[in-house]
Amino acid sequence: MIAQEWHSWTTTANADIYETLLRENILPRLEAKGIPGYRGVQVWRHIINDVVKKQDFASLRFNIIFFFDTFSQAQKAEPLFPNMIQANVAFNTQMEPQATYYEVVVRVDQPQGRMSHLYCDDELRHYITANLRDFAFQSAALEEGKRAAAVAVTIVHVAHQPEVYGIPFEPSWEDDAAILLTRRSAKLKKHAGQWALPGGRIDQGERPEETALRELEEEVGLKLGMERIIGRLDDYTTRSGFTIKPVVIWGGRVTGLVANPGEVQAIHRIPIAEFMREDAPILQNIPESENPVLLMPVGDSWIAAPTAAILYQFREVCILGKPTRVAHFEQPYFAWK
């Protein structure tokens, strides 16, 4: 499960109150009390059709299956809500829903701990696609002397041990979602041995999506069609002369990946849960820039921007539903050349 749902019904006037309280009051209070993992709150409302039979609402009326049962009868007296809401909840349980009332549906992403619910399945695909659809990615003007490139942020299943020191693994985790990352070949003249997303320069006449798919096939042997493209993240301009256009791709359950020996030293499937760690991101100040360097911890090591910045924005936008920007984050000085 990616999200849990809470269904209720209320008057038109109270629908706004519920949504505001969930976003601005209840969730912050839960987090302040140390109850982890409430992000990506989405609230949908639709008017109840008068042809719906009243008995159909038996399954909707305060059918509470999230917040660790915080809304349950046994804990309703806990001081998480203003008295008005406690009274309103009690009052509504005594009412019959009317045709002009709203049904309130709340979906809450629950990234907690290892996030074992982040399976590589259709639910995750739809969830990420919806978040990207709501995200207005920013394109950067191509500066003089810069070249356009595209990278593939590809979601696959973990399948096997990531082979990165410090990342735990159990066989039951093989269906979890992961991001395809590579270690660049030690033979390359630039950025040899560094962490990277499959990608490269955009050829004349190509769209970023086409480049990302082409590079994915060239570097790791994964051939996918345009229907696997599910969205874009912000452009990121590097110190080394590129404007990178990240393309989010749904790979799904894929096997038989083969590293191109001329470009790739190793292929890694890093669980998305690894990027949800509490110590991520790491921000470091450097004397060469007024902006902090962004690093993403992975296992016992770390990944540096620009790859780290893209992974961090993927986490924020695709998993947590936040419109976080990353173009201002700096790269380590060694990556400037």
Phi, psi and omega in degrees: 000133176271324183218159171249162183233146172237125178250139173207184175218154183198176177284165179302317182295321184281344181300318178295322180297315180300313184296316180298316181293322178299315185284319191257344186238301189293309183297314177300324179293320178298316180293323178296332179275003178085013176274113192277162158088031179248105182219173172059042182289129177232131181239123176245146177225142171213149184287142180285125180286136185289352177273350178288132181287144184299327182294341178294342183273358178299326181276352181261333191289099177055045172276090193260118183229027174215189185062029183048043179063024180299330181273000186292162183302323184293335184245009186297335181280350180299135187285061176262343186235152171298154181304326182300319182288321176301317180293321181295319177299313180297321182293316183294332180292344180264357185260157171263134180294141179253164183295338182266002181278162177262143163271135179249124179239126181241126173251131182232116173290139185237072177284102180226139179058234182277356179054055184294347179280353180279070179277152177277081184220180183297328180297316178295318180301313180295322181296311180294319179300318179296318179295321178290327178296327180276351184262124178270095182291151183254127175267140179260138175295137182286112182287157179300131180088352179267154178240145181274137177223160177230145175234153181257115173266094192255126181265122179227182175268154184300313174073311184203177179307127182297345179060042174233127182303131175096353177261114180289161180206140171229148181305330181290349182270359189295340179270359178293159180277148181217166174250135177283121175234157177233160165257124182294148182300142177291348181276348183289148181286328182239138174057035180298137176077358183277158172294144180204160167263144177305132182173177180179188184295141177279119179286158180302131179087354179272150169267156179306321181297321179293320178297314181301316179293320179297313181293326178299318179289319183293322187273320185234005176074021180257111181259118180229157180265172181299336181293347179274353177287126180241359176160181181231152170249176183296147171296148178227119181267126185266164176286341185269005171110015181235148165253112186269133178246102183282131179244124180271127187233138175267111177270321181076210181277101182238146177226175175072028178289140182228124181285134173286112187297338180283342184236330190238127176276321182202152176250134180231139172255100183268120180305137177303327179304330180295331180275358179263007183302149181293336181270013178249140358275168172259128178247128181235133175275141177229151182292340185280350185211152176276349179260146181284149172283136179256129176235147174244119178293141176216115187062227179267006182239203179206161176246138182261159171295148015278337181302318181297321180296320179293317179296321178295317179293324175303312179303310185293314185279307189282325184260319183262351177070028181255143180275050185287135178256149185226358186298337183278347182288145186269163173258157175300151184300327181294342181266004184285340187264000000 
